[in-house]
């Protein structure tokens, strides 16, 4: 029995990855979730954060994703997210500015919708900064 599965990570503007993988670890509502070959069928949400996946050659790839969902069925994993980027693609200055903007918005009086939007922006900026700094540091 093969120890790999078909993996597709699809964002709104590109297919980030399409190929075989041994493992994928992604942020879910209750913490990190891992899928390996022949995992049971499941559909669940993906939270903002870092994704790691192991290629057949045992190397690991990292990415930062926004909210979305993942579908696991028949030894195939499809992840659909609004955005996905490699740590080296992240503009640290822009991410820092987005973090500061979101923090300022959270300090202001807002509607519930605006509050949740600001929280989401802050989460995304923090995840991007964490991944970019780890990559460069």
C-alpha positions as CSV (number, residue, x, y, z in Angstrom):
1,X,0.0,0.0,0.0
2,X,1.3,3.4,-1.0
3,X,2.3,5.9,1.7
4,X,1.3,8.9,-0.4
5,X,-1.9,10.6,-1.4
6,X,-2.9,13.1,-4.0
7,X,-2.8,16.7,-2.7
8,X,-4.2,19.9,-4.2
9,X,-4.0,23.3,-2.5
10,X,-6.1,25.7,-4.4
11,X,-6.3,29.5,-3.7
12,X,-8.5,32.0,-5.3
13,X,-5.8,33.1,-7.7
14,X,-3.8,30.0,-8.4
15,X,-3.2,26.3,-7.8
16,X,-0.5,26.5,-5.1
17,X,0.4,22.8,-5.2
18,X,-0.8,19.7,-7.1
19,X,1.0,16.4,-6.7
20,X,1.7,13.6,-4.3
21,X,2.3,14.1,-0.5
22,X,3.0,11.9,2.5
23,X,1.5,14.2,5.2
24,X,-0.2,17.6,5.5
25,X,-0.6,19.6,8.7
26,X,-2.9,22.5,8.8
27,X,-4.7,24.8,11.3
28,X,-8.3,23.7,12.1
29,X,-10.8,25.1,14.5
30,X,-9.6,22.9,17.4
31,X,-5.9,23.1,16.7
32,X,-3.5,21.5,14.2
33,X,-4.8,18.6,12.1
34,X,-2.8,16.1,10.2
35,X,-3.7,13.9,7.3
36,X,-1.7,11.0,6.0
37,X,-2.3,8.4,3.3
38,X,-5.6,6.5,3.4
39,X,-7.1,8.8,6.0
40,X,-10.8,8.5,6.5
41,X,-13.1,10.7,4.4
42,X,-13.7,14.0,6.1
43,X,-14.6,17.7,5.3
44,X,-13.5,20.4,7.7
45,X,-12.6,24.1,7.9
46,X,-9.2,25.5,7.6
47,X,-8.2,28.4,9.8
48,X,-5.8,31.2,9.1
49,X,-2.2,30.0,9.8
50,X,0.7,27.9,8.6
51,X,0.4,24.7,6.5
52,X,3.2,22.2,6.2
53,X,3.2,19.3,3.8
54,X,5.7,16.5,3.3
55,X,6.6,15.5,-0.2
56,X,7.4,11.9,-1.3
57,X,11.2,12.7,-1.0
58,X,10.6,13.5,2.7
59,X,11.2,17.2,2.3
60,X,8.7,19.7,3.8
61,X,7.0,22.6,2.2
62,X,5.5,25.5,4.1
63,X,2.7,27.9,3.3
64,X,0.6,30.6,4.9
65,X,-3.2,30.2,4.2
66,X,-6.3,32.1,4.9
67,X,-9.7,30.6,5.9
68,X,-11.1,27.8,3.7
69,X,-11.9,24.1,3.9
70,X,-10.3,20.8,3.2
71,X,-11.9,17.7,1.7
72,X,-10.4,14.3,2.2
73,X,-11.8,11.4,0.1
74,X,-10.5,8.3,-1.6
75,X,-6.8,9.0,-0.7
76,X,-7.1,12.6,-2.2
77,X,-6.9,15.8,-0.2
78,X,-8.2,19.0,-1.7
79,X,-7.7,22.3,0.2
80,X,-9.6,25.4,-0.9
81,X,-8.5,28.7,0.6
82,X,-8.9,32.3,-0.2
83,X,-5.1,32.9,-0.3
84,X,-2.0,30.8,0.0
85,X,1.6,32.0,-0.2
86,X,5.1,30.7,0.5
87,X,7.0,32.4,3.4
88,X,9.5,33.8,0.9
89,X,6.7,35.5,-1.0
90,X,5.6,37.6,2.0
91,X,6.4,41.3,2.1
92,X,7.3,41.8,5.7
93,X,6.8,45.6,5.6
94,X,3.4,45.2,4.1
95,X,2.4,42.5,6.6
96,X,3.6,44.7,9.5
97,X,1.5,47.6,8.2
98,X,-1.5,45.3,7.8
99,X,-1.0,44.2,11.4
100,X,-0.8,47.8,12.7
101,X,-3.9,48.8,10.7
102,X,-5.9,45.9,12.1
103,X,-4.8,46.6,15.7
104,X,-5.8,50.3,15.3
105,X,-9.2,49.2,13.9
106,X,-9.7,46.9,16.9
107,X,-9.1,49.9,19.2
108,X,-12.0,51.8,17.6
109,X,-15.7,51.4,18.1
110,X,-17.0,49.0,15.4
111,X,-20.0,47.0,14.5
112,X,-19.8,43.3,15.2
113,X,-19.1,42.6,11.5
114,X,-16.3,45.2,11.4
115,X,-14.9,43.7,14.6
116,X,-14.7,40.2,13.1
117,X,-13.2,41.5,9.9
118,X,-10.5,43.3,11.8
119,X,-9.8,40.2,13.9
120,X,-9.5,38.2,10.7
121,X,-7.1,40.8,9.2
122,X,-5.0,40.7,12.4
123,X,-4.8,36.9,12.4
124,X,-3.7,36.8,8.7
125,X,-1.1,39.5,9.3
126,X,0.3,37.7,12.4
127,X,0.5,34.4,10.5
128,X,2.3,36.0,7.6
129,X,4.8,37.7,9.8
130,X,5.5,34.6,11.9
131,X,6.1,32.5,8.8
132,X,8.2,35.2,7.0
133,X,10.3,35.9,10.1
134,X,11.0,32.1,10.7
135,X,12.0,31.8,7.1
136,X,14.4,34.7,7.3
137,X,15.6,34.3,10.8
